Amino acid sequence: MSDSFDVIVIGAGPGGYVCAIRAAQLGMNVACVESRATLGGTCLNVGCIPSKALLHSSEEFHKAKHTLADQGIKVGSVELDLARMQARKTGVVTANVKGVEFLFRKNKITWLKGTGRIVAPGKVDVGGTEYETRHIVIATGSESMPLAGVEVDEKQIVTSTGGLELDRVPGHLVVIGGGVIGLELGSVWRRLGAEVTVIEFLDRIIPTMDAEVATAFQRILTKQGLKFRLGSKVTGAVNGNAGVTLTVEPAKGGPTETLNADIVLLSIGRRAYTEGLGLADAGVAIDTRGRVTTDAHFATNVPGIWAIGDVISGPMLAHKAEDEGVAVAERIAGQAGHVNYEAIPSVVYTSPEVAAVGRTEEELKAAGIAYAVGKFPFTANGRARAMGETDGFVKLLADKTTDRLLGAHIIGPDGGTLIAELSIAIEFGASAEDIARTSHAHPSLNEAVKEAALAVGGRALHT
């Protein structure tokens, strides 16, 4: 094994492993440091991939138990085999992480197994062995945010990691935090039979998304059986033989009450993971939130040290990290890698899915930008009716003067796939008229996107 490389990437999550692959494609000698026994980081091992496996399985279970009969499909008694469901999830994870390991071998990337620490610019220590490199890319990702008074044991009080590994359906699951992770996992366990209560400090769920979408989303989740305690905060949690007793009070202050739960899922957000990296010794600047400070091209204040993904500012999304990984590898190679942050989609993989790209109405109003709105409900879409999935709508926001698409918001079936068309539209500076004039296959869910674009100009055809 060489002890000298062109690039050493610290962290093998989506940002890190993609950065390593792209750098190798560009002809560089690359190493990637990862302490976990498998590659892929949080996303592939205990995040995006296993959660989507459980989301899919729980949706199939719910359909078999509640909705297939409406389609003339009789399945008899439906029973949950949670152990088998969890085993399938593990198999999905294994296939993905082994796939990354294969890509490392294919691209001749050296996996340095252990914890990486920056000794100095151009020097990285891994397990007591020092390696030299021309460039260091920090891609160490993030970890679950702690909450004072709520001590995680990953048994009764869990983060998303423990929330994916439960060996029984809890009688009552309390989710602290009304963001993406909490709502996705809350949906899983609700469909499998748990009573689910979501406690959110703010007065709305998914606070980064369009407010109208958030309101509709909460209404749909409430119909599915989730309960919400908004404008509330958890000030303490005590484990006991009978479960967890939570202390809850209004976010703005007021009388305290207690709430009992079998399992508590703490999901109030994530924070950059930089522990043990040696950033201070290397002179790498960090901001007040503990994130690595970079310029617009992912360079830190120390020449030759770069950072990407959850460890820097911006949304904590795996695909954002991947795009940054490609961009920084290309910058190192002397090319013009860049990321258009206006065109990065975000998705909540519940049922229905919630997806967005670009600006929200609230952001446009705050910026003083005049805009037009086009909306189209899935109740008026033939394919959605045929699928029996008519909750939600497509909402497009376009510049009032130029008609350029500024934001797109979808709540409905397969929203995470439908948003791709709109991400491309924003990337290429398309107008609502461009989308409206593009032929969309019939019958398809995508027709709702076209109709919303037509609605921007007040000429939707099917409402």
N, C-alpha and C positions, 0 to 999 in steps of 0.2 A: 504493500500500500504506500502510495506517495504521501509525503508529509508537506507537500506544497501544491497549491491549487490557484487557479485564476479566480474562482469564486467559491466562497463557503457560505451556504445558506443555513441559518440557525432556525430550525423548525420545519417540519415536514407536513404541515397542514396544507389546505388548498392553495394558499399563497406561496408557501415555501416550496412545495414539490413541483408546482407549475413553473415557478421561477427557475428552479434547478433544471427542469426539462428544457425550457426555452433557451437557457444559457448554454446547455450542452448542444442543442440544435445549432446554435450560432458558433460552435467550434471551440468552446471553452472547456477547460478541465475543471469539473465541478464536484464539490462534496456537499452533502446535506447532513446536518446534525439533528438527530432525533433520539430522545431518551425513552420514548414509549417503545414497547416491544413490537409494535406494528406502525407502518407509515399511515399518513392520512390525517393526522391531527385529531382535534376534537370533532370536526365535522364528520369524517368518515367513521370514527370509532364510537363516539358517544354523543353525537349531535344530529346533524342533518340527515344522514343515511338511516340510522336505526329508528329515528323518530318517524321518518316517512314510511318505513316498513310497518311500524305499529299503526300509523294513521291509516294506511291502506288496509291492513288486516282488520282493524276495528270497523272500518267502513263496510267491508265485505260481511262481517258478522252482523252489523246492524241491518244491512239490506236483507240478508237471509232471514233474519228474525222478524223484520217489520215491513219490508216493502216489496219483496219478490212476489208475494201472493197477489198484490195488485196487478202484476204483469201476467198472472195466470201460471205462476211457477210454484208448485207445492213442494216444500222441502221437508215436511214433517217436523219432528222435534229438533230444535237447534240448540246445541250446547257449546259452551266455551271450553276449549282446551288451551288454557293460558300458557302452560309449559311448552306446548307445541308451537304456539304463536311466538313465544320468546325465542325458541330454537330457530324458527324460520328467520327471525330478525337477525340473530347471530350469524346465520349462514349468509345473509345478504351482506352484512358488514365484512365478513371474512373474504367474500369474493371481491369486494371493492378494494380492501387494503392489499390483498395479494396482487390485484391488478396494478396498483401503484408500484409495488415492489418489482413487478415485471417491467414496467416502464423505466425504472431506475437501471435495471440490467441492460435493457435495450439501448438506452442512451449513455451507458457507461458512466453513470453517476455513482460516486462513492458514498455509501451510507456510513457516517461516523456515529456509532451507537453510544449514546451517553448524553450527558448534560453539557451544553456549550457555554463557555465564558470567554468574553473578549478580554484578552490580556492587555492588548495595546492595538492601535491601528495596524491591521495586517496580520494579527496573531490571535488565534483562537485555541483555547485549551478544552480538550474533551477527555474527561476521565484521567487527567494527569499527563496526557500527551499533548504537546503543543504543535499546532499546524500553522503554516504560513500561507498567506493568500493576498492577492492584489485587492480583492473586494470582499466585504462582509455584508450580507443581507440579513437583517433582523426580521424574522417572520414567526415570532413566538406566540402570536394569537392572544387569546383572552381567557379569563376564568370567571366563574360565577361571582356576582357581587354579594358580599356578606351583608347581613342586617343585624344591627345591635339588638341583643336580647333574644336572637333566634339562632341557636347553635346547631349547625348541620351535623348529623351523624350518618347520613345516607341510608338510614333504616326507617326511622319514623319521620324525621325532618330531612328532606332530600333536596338536592339540586336536580337539574335536568338529568344528570348522570344516574342518580339513584331512581329518578322517576321513570326511567326507561327499563329498569331492572326489577320492578316489583314482581313478586311471585304469587300475589293474590290481588284480587280487585278490592280496593279499600271501600269500606262502607261509606265513609265521608272523607273526601279529599278536599283540603283547603289549599287553594293556590294563592300565594302572595305575589301579586304583580299581574296586571292585565295587559301584558305585552305579548309578542309573538310566541315565545316559548311556553309561557303559562297557558295560553289559549289552545295551542296545539296539543299539549299533553293533557290538559283538562278535557279536551274533546275526546281524546283516546279513551280515557278512563270513564268518562260519562257514557260513551257508547257501549262500553263493556259492563256497565251496571252501577258505577259509583255515583253517589250524590256528590256534586261538585259545587263549591262556593269559591268565587274569585274575589279577593280583596285588593282594591286598587287605591293608591294614595290620591291620584287625580280624580277629576269628576267625569272621566271618559276612559274607554279602553283604547288600545293601539294609538297612543297620542301623536305619533309622527305621521299618521295617515290622515287623509281627508276626513273632516268631521262628519259630513253627511254619510260617508261610507261607514265610519265607526258606529254611528247611531243605528244604521240598518243592520250592521254586523251584530251588535249587542242584542237587537230585537230577535234576530234569527237564532242566536245562541241561547237566548232565554227560552224560545220555543222548543229548543232541543233539550232543555232541562237544566242548563247551567244557571246558577244564581250569582248575582253580583252585589257586592258591597263597595260602592264607589265613594270617593272622598273619605276613605278610612285608612287607618294605619295600624300595623301590628307592633306593639311595644314589648311583647315578651312571649315566650313559648316554653312550656314545661312538659317534659316527657314523663309519662307514667305508664303503668301496666295496662291501662285501658285506652291509651292513645296519647294525644297531645292536647294540652289546654292552652289556648291562645288568649292573649289580652289584646283587645281591640278598642280603639277610640276614634272619634272623628279626626280627620287630618288637621282641621283648624282648631282642635281642642274641644273638650267636652267630656261627658261621663264615660267611664270605662266599663266595658262588658267582657265577658268571657265566651269563647267559642271552642267547642270540642271537635277534634278531628282524629281519624285513624292515621292518616298520613298528611303531612304538610309539604307542599312543593314551594321552595323559595326560588322565585324567578323574577327578581326586580331589575335585572340587567346584567351586563358583563363589564369587566374592566381589563385593561391591557395587562398582559402577563410579562413582567420584566425581571422577576425575582432571580437573583444570582447571575445575571447576565454580565455584571461588571461594567455597567454603563457609566457610573460615576467615575470609576478609575480610568476609563477610556476617554472621559470628557464629553460623552454624548449628552446633549441637552434633552430634557423631558419637560412636558408642560405641567400645569397645575393638576391635571387629572391623571398623571402618571404615564401619559403616552409619549412615545418618542417623537420629537419635533423634527419635521422634515420640510424641505422646500417643495415647490410644485412638481419637482422631478424625483421625489423620494430620497433625496440626499440629506443626510444629517449634517450637523455643523462640523463633523470630523471627516475630512476627505477619505474616500474609500469605504465609508460605512453608510449603508442605506437601510431603509426600513419600509415595510409594507403591511397591509392587512389590518387586523384588529388592533395591532399595537400602535397604529398611528390614528390620526383623526379621521372622521367620516363614519358612514354606517358600517356596522359589524356584519358584513355579508360575505359568504364564501366566494361568490362570483366576483365581488368587488376586489377581494384579495387576489384572486386568480388574474384578473385584468392588470392589477398593479404588478404582480409577479412577472407577467410577460413584458410590461412596459419597462420595468427596471432592468431586466435582463437585456433588453434592446438598448436602453440608455448606456449601460455598461459597455455594450458592443459598439457604441458610437452611432447608433441609430436614433430615430426620433420617436421612441415609445411614449405614448400618452394615454390618459383615461378621460373620457367624457363623463363626468359625474352626473350630468343632467339626464343621461340615458341609461342609468343603472336601475333596473327594476327591483322591487322588493315584493315578497309573496308571503302570505300566511296560508299554510297548507292544511287548513281545516276543511270542512265540507259545509257550505260552499267555500271555495278559495277566495282570498282577498289579494288583489295585486295592484301595484301602482308603479308609475314611472313619471319623472318630472315633478312639476310643482302642484301643490294643493291649492284649493280656493283660498284658504287662509293665508298662504304665502304670497299669492298674487295680490290679495287685498292689502297686505302689509307693505308690499313693494310698490303699491299704487299703479299696478298694471291693469289696464282695461281689458277685459276678456269676455268671451262668449262661451256658453255652456251647451253641450249637446248630450242628452241622456236617452237611453233606450233600455226598457225592462226585458228581462229574460222571459217574462210571462207572454210576451208577444213574439218570441222566437220559436219557430216550428221545431227545430231540433231539440231545444230545451224541453218543450212540451212532450216530445216523443220519449225523451229520457226520464221524464217525471222530475226534472230538476229546474224549477222555474224561479227560485228565490234569487233576488239580486238584480243588478243592472250594470251597464257600461256608462261611464261618464267621461266625456272629453272636455278639455279646457283649451281654447284657442285664442290667440291674440285678436283683440277686437278689430284692429286695423289691418294687420297683415294676414290673418287667418292661420298663422304658423302654430302648430301644435305645441302647447306649453306643458300639458300634464294629462295623464290618463289614469283612470281609476276604475277597477272592476271588482265587483263582488258577485260571484256566480260560479257555475260549473266550469271547471278547467281554466279558471282565471289566470293561473300561473303560466299556462301555455299561451293563452290569448294575448297576454301583455307583451309577448315578444314582438309581434307586429308593430305595436305602438312604440316600443323601444327603438326599433329600426327607424320608424317614422321620425322620432325626435333626433336620432343620430344624423339623419340625412336632411334635417330641417324641413320636413314635409308639412303641408298645410292640411287642415281638416278636409278641404276640397280634394286634395290628392288621395286621401283615404276613401272618401266618398265615391270618387270616380274609378277606383280600383275594383275590378270584379271579384266578388267573394263567392265561393262555392255554395250551392244550395242543395239540400238543407244542411247548414252548419252553424255552430255556435258563433263562428267568426262574423256571420251576418249581423250580429248585434253590434259589433264594432263599426261596420259600415253604416248601419242605421244611426248610431250615435254621432258619427261624423256628418251624416246628412242633417241630423237634428241641430247641429251647430248653426246651420244656415236656415233652420226652421222648415225643413222639407223632408222629415222622416216619412217613409212610405207606409210603414206597418203599425203606426200608432195614430 
